[in-house]
Amino acid sequence: MNSLVQRQIAFNLNSSNAWEAFSSHRSQVTWLLKHDTDPSRLCILGAGNCNDLDLTTLLQSHQEIHLVDIDLDALAQGVAKQNLANQGHIHLHGGIDLTGMLDLMSHWSPKVTLSKTDIAACIDAPTHCLEQLPGPFDGVASTCLLSQLIKSIVDTIGEDHPQFVTVIQAIRLGHLRLLLKLMNPGGFGVLITDVVSSDSYPPLPTVPTQNLSQVLVQLVRQGNFFHGVNPAAIVNLFRQDPVLSKQVASLEPVGPWRWNFGPRHYAVIAVKFQKK
Ligand SMILES: C[S@@+](CC[C@H](N)C(=O)[O-])C[C@H]1O[C@@H](n2cnc3c(N)ncnc32)[C@H](O)[C@@H]1O
């Protein structure tokens, strides 16, 4: 198992008992993934411990729920903790690398020079998972996964690498294109991402809820946010990338809200979108 996968598993073990702390974040995420029309098939990428998903509530509006993650044990234990281990409508897809690149990336270092092929693969390789998943789906969500995909690049080539920005832009584009590839025409998508944490902005836990949007705008202006998850840049990408913009019928930014992770708090946003 490569070091990048090991890091994700360690991260999940660390937060496996955080069900209580996740409560208000879970309500927000679950509300975003509910669907009020026909019974549907929902696919959730980066479901991990499922602490941010009230699966019983989601089963009321979805006929099938497909949970996808690199870490199968986290999925299995997360579902078991919600007493849904033998629920025939929940399907686990563990061991799936949603970048399609983690083995290759684990050999990258600050000294490596990446080829055009490597960069193009960051955009295209996420689609390798399409063969392993029973898509397309009526709803597809990415739950605080994008920042982790980008963290793999921070941990390998590092922030000072001359191609760092190019690579994280490619990873982000590949992820957004994957969401749309997994969706049925008319289906809905929800990209949820943590943007900044109390590690770099310690007052975050005490910011009054009504001031959170304004504070986040200021933090983004000051460059105080995780690489690659500037909310405005994500919305612009949906609108401007030739592949994405052709497929997106509507876009709705949601949030921010706060996620109490235990050791730290995060400001989180979502973008809801519909496929033409
Ligand atoms: C921050 S956690 C999301 C929180 C999670 N939904 C929960 O409630 O515990 C990010 C998840 O993304 C998964 N992940 C990270 N990189 C991945 C990759 N390349 N492919 C698939 N899953 C990945 C991790 O294993 C982890 O479960």
Ligand as a Chemical Component Dictionary entry (heavy atoms), coordinates in Angstrom:
data_LIG
# 
_chem_comp.id                   LIG 
_chem_comp.type                 NON-POLYMER 
_chem_comp.pdbx_formal_charge   0 
_chem_comp.three_letter_code    LIG 
# 
loop_
_chem_comp_atom.comp_id 
_chem_comp_atom.atom_id 
_chem_comp_atom.alt_atom_id 
_chem_comp_atom.type_symbol 
_chem_comp_atom.charge 
_chem_comp_atom.model_Cartn_x 
_chem_comp_atom.model_Cartn_y 
_chem_comp_atom.model_Cartn_z 
_chem_comp_atom.pdbx_ordinal 
LIG C1  C1  C 0  -12.186 14.435 4.837  1  
LIG S1  S1  S 1  -12.672 12.806 4.515  2  
LIG C2  C2  C 0  -14.391 13.060 4.221  3  
LIG C3  C3  C 0  -15.159 12.921 5.474  4  
LIG C4  C4  C 0  -16.004 11.671 5.479  5  
LIG N1  N1  N 0  -17.085 11.827 4.530  6  
LIG C5  C5  C 0  -16.482 11.352 6.871  7  
LIG O1  O1  O 0  -17.606 11.591 7.225  8  
LIG O2  O2  O -1 -15.692 10.832 7.631  9  
LIG C6  C6  C 0  -12.052 12.528 2.889  10 
LIG C7  C7  C 0  -12.256 11.096 2.417  11 
LIG O3  O3  O 0  -11.696 10.987 1.109  12 
LIG C8  C8  C 0  -11.049 9.740  0.979  13 
LIG N2  N2  N 0  -10.032 9.867  -0.068 14 
LIG C9  C9  C 0  -8.936  10.662 -0.074 15 
LIG N3  N3  N 0  -8.244  10.518 -1.222 16 
LIG C10 C10 C 0  -8.927  9.615  -1.973 17 
LIG C11 C11 C 0  -8.735  9.059  -3.263 18 
LIG N4  N4  N 0  -7.685  9.391  -4.033 19 
LIG N5  N5  N 0  -9.652  8.186  -3.735 20 
LIG C12 C12 C 0  -10.732 7.832  -2.980 21 
LIG N6  N6  N 0  -10.976 8.325  -1.749 22 
LIG C13 C13 C 0  -10.076 9.198  -1.247 23 
LIG C14 C14 C 0  -10.470 9.475  2.357  24 
LIG O4  O4  O 0  -10.222 8.102  2.575  25 
LIG C15 C15 C 0  -11.550 10.056 3.278  26 
LIG O5  O5  O 0  -12.471 9.066  3.659  27 
# 
loop_
_chem_comp_bond.comp_id 
_chem_comp_bond.atom_id_1 
_chem_comp_bond.atom_id_2 
_chem_comp_bond.value_order 
_chem_comp_bond.pdbx_ordinal 
LIG C1  S1  SING 1  
LIG S1  C2  SING 2  
LIG S1  C6  SING 3  
LIG C2  C3  SING 4  
LIG C3  C4  SING 5  
LIG C4  N1  SING 6  
LIG C4  C5  SING 7  
LIG C5  O1  DOUB 8  
LIG C5  O2  SING 9  
LIG C6  C7  SING 10 
LIG C7  O3  SING 11 
LIG C7  C15 SING 12 
LIG O3  C8  SING 13 
LIG C8  N2  SING 14 
LIG C8  C14 SING 15 
LIG N2  C9  SING 16 
LIG N2  C13 SING 17 
LIG C9  N3  DOUB 18 
LIG N3  C10 SING 19 
LIG C10 C11 SING 20 
LIG C10 C13 DOUB 21 
LIG C11 N4  SING 22 
LIG C11 N5  DOUB 23 
LIG N5  C12 SING 24 
LIG C12 N6  DOUB 25 
LIG N6  C13 SING 26 
LIG C14 O4  SING 27 
LIG C14 C15 SING 28 
LIG C15 O5  SING 29 
# 
